[in-house]
Amino acid sequence: MSSTGGSAGGSTGGSTDTRIHIPAREGRATHIPAGGRFRITDLRGRQCCDLFAFNAHDVTEYASAEHTRVYNGNLFPRVGQPFVTQGRRPILLFLEDNTPGKHDMLVAACNPSRYALLGVQGWHASCEENLLACLRGMGHVVEVPQPINLFTNIPLGPQGELDWQPALTAPGDSVVFRAEMDVIVCASSCPQDIVAINDRNVTDLELETL
Amino acid sequence: MSSTGGSAGGSTGGSTDTRIHIPAREGRATHIPAGGRFRITDLRGRQCCDLFAFNAHDVTEYASAEHTRVYNGNLFPRVGQPFVTQGRRPILLFLEDNTPGKHDMLVAACNPSRYALLGVQGWHASCEENLLACLRGMGHVVEVPQPINLFTNIPLGPQGELDWQPALTAPGDSVVFRAEMDVIVCASSCPQDIVAINDRNVTDLELETL
């Protein structure tokens, strides 16, 4: 196994550890073979994780939120259900959820335009730039899929209104997935500190292969 | 103005009409200049329309469901709200809704894998193939964005369950948009006849520039 890390501020290079530390505001990517399992842990609590998964042999195929919603018939997979690609092939299976159970699969990764619209002056780290930096470190230029927003608490109002609430996770809460094909997964510690989803305190995550 | 049409079964070539007829199960695309308005009409009722919009000068930029949800803070734009691209730039403005008000922006375009999983043997027309054929007819190879599913009635259950209900539109119901940049729009008469969204009777649409 090898991993590459990156924030838009710089890449931290490869790693062969099975426990990959993801510093606050950065991303890390790694290969997981078909059948391999991995855990993502919110080390300090209330930290959202943008998760992306690509077919390792063809990165134009990736976990697709809109195809996954149709495949499972619900807004977010439940334990035992898969995430599927644009060709509706399972790419990840949701094995364990050791959290209060609140995740999101409706909103885009934060990117430079998100922070500009929120009034940020100058550069701000973003999950989109973290993804692109990680994949570039592996030699890939990719589309930016809609992420699987782990630990992310965006409740829906009665008329479909979205709200941005702090994550409900406690320190050590985690989720476990199984790769259903050879995948590249990328996890980003969401740098969002303007709206409340990370309780305005961006912290570290861990990606562990099992 | 010129338009190109296509189902995966074949393209019907260009047109300079301001009223573009979209036969059942087929798609049509046309250029709309910034500031131009267009209407999409469900001619016979209960027919879903997959709508896509691309920046005419850079088709890698397109109407993005996941960015639009964040921009507007709701699951589907209301009259007066925009659809935005991945860079969160308005691309279409929702001007008029002359329907019961039920549209969808959660589910992927139907594609060959959708029909295979529904048990269809052999080829079946799909919105994804209609889009690709229309854009190919204009010289473009594009990503398949998540569509704006006009007239599409997919209610959400209390736990986020999706249901596939017949469209609520009556003959002649329509929506009007304004292009916020020079766009290529593509509208597909959704060929779905296995689940109930088109009342299992796929019919024609009209795309009219105003």
Interface residues (C-beta under 8 A of the other chain):
Chain A: S64 A65 E66 H67 R69 V70 Y71 G73 N74 L75 F76 Q86 G87 R88 R89 L106 V107 A108 N111 S113 R114 L117 E143 V144 Q146 L156 Q159 G160 E161 L162
Chain B: S64 A65 E66 H67 R69 V70 Y71 G73 N74 L75 F76 Q86 G87 R88 R89 L106 V107 A108 N111 S113 R114 L117 E143 V144 Q146 L156 Q159 G160 E161 L162
